[in-house]
Amino acid sequence: MILATWCAREDTDLVLQESEGSNRAEKPGAVRAPLPVDEARRLAVLHELAILDTPPEQMFDDIAQLAVAICETPIALVSLVDAQRQWFKARVGLDAQETHRDLAFCAHAILHPDEVLVIGDAQADERFVHNDLVTGPPGIRFYAGAPIVVRGGEAMGTVCAIDQVPRTLTPQQHGAMLRLARQAARLLELRMVAHEASCELAGDPSAHRAADAASAPGPAESTTSVEQLAARNLTQLHILHMISHDVREPVNTICNFSKLLQRRYGDVLGEEALQYLAFVYDGGARIRTMLDDLLALVRLDGTSVTRMRTSLRDLALAAVADLASMIERVGGEVVCEELPWASVDRTLLRLVLQNLISNGLKFARKGASPKVVISGGRDETHWCISVTDNGIGIAPQHHERLFAEFSRLHSRHEYEGTGLGLSICRRIAELHGGHLRLRSELGVGSTFTLMVPLQEGEAPGLPRGAGAQPC
């Protein structure tokens, strides 16, 4: 039988090796955790989440960092227990990406989903005294693991803190670990929703529960399709409610209290603690931004465009006012030229302008103050609203990819964002019956132009006055 074991190299890193031998549970003194009673269901849910073997994500990294700060341990993990291994979605203080399940403390923790498993001294616990992770690197003595329990009640893994000396948890640390695990569970669920939405919007048939019929449906099939559509809409409403309330509320709590701690106890806390609080706030702010963008994108599917004759210049100035703090922070300039009146959905177009202007300010060239110019006009069939920046520019081969959901051309460390903004803009253009056009040159800047079809009464022969220049 093939087994995975941990060995210490000369540089003390942990490496996963395969060796022939009997089951680890047969080794005298080694105790493998029994399987949960619902193991088949639990594994099915874990695999449905599509989280295993994915790249690191800052939101989960922040949870591990917070566990380190709260429990004051050198190691913390967001661990997921698979059939034969535990895999780490996030890790602090440990280089290994996974271990064999036989060695996993977390495999014991998930047996009691409502409790934090606390091992004060692993060398005094018969389940772990002969565990390779105790007798060898990393030398585990203390372990505290809070199960990550999804809405069906299944424990996917844990948020855990590990130390190399015996210790225990305070009641406050115990409660905080449970809250971190709940946040990790919500993130897993939200991530799956975002992944399915992305696949569905991209036309991936695997994202649908049933494939389209090869031929025209009969009456019975049509009834079934209507029922499926109604159920799907109900599910979407439930998801929107969950994101708006169940997820957003604790995220706001994280952001608000981390800021409060910084303000109220900044003089008392050390530099390291303040840095950890900054990690917490930044992570919460990123989650909040992602929630806002995801909600905006999903809600567009059920949105009908309400057109009203609107001063595009007044609308642009309102969008600029919305971004006043960002403009001041980056030292940027936004110029709004004369713009025409047009029949558009004011709320949706304001959202487009906010996204395009903020992108122009964000993707600035080093050494150049960001400048954004908003202009407009019309051709024979469309109103045109252009947002031009002097930023880094976009290579031609990336133009189409840029509009895909969750698409990012740069790492989050270079430029923050969710990768949903331009998808939202394009969708709003399509809801107006128009499209979004891009012209860009690397090192010079970009121009995004929203093309909105002329409506009845906005005749193409209309005289072109101020702000109605050719597109």
Buried (B, 14 or more C-beta within 10 A) or exposed (E): EEBBBBEBEEEEEBEBEEEEEEEBEEBEEBBBBEBBEBBEEBBEBBEEBBBEEEEEBBBBBBBBBBBBBBBEBBBBBBBBBBEEBBBBBBBBBBEBEBBBBBBBBBBBBBBEBEEBBBBBBBBEBEBBBBBBBBEBBBBBBBBBBBBBBBEEEBBBBBBBBBBBEEBEBEEEBBBBBBBBBBBBBBBBBBBBBBBBBBBBBEEEEEBBEEEEEEEEEEEEEEEBBEEEEEEEEEEBEEBBEBBEEEBBEBBBEBBEBBBEBBEEEEEEBEEEBBEBBEBBBBBBBBBBBBBBBBBBBBEBEEBEBEBEEBBBBEBBBBBBEBBEEBBEEBEBEBEBBBBBBBBBBBEBBBBBBBBBBBBBBBBBBEEEEBBBBBBBBBEEEBBBBBBBBBBBBBEEEEBEEBBBBBBBBEEEEEBBBBBBBBBBBBBBBEBBEBBBBBBBEEEEBBBBBBBBEBBEEBEEEEEEEEBBBEB
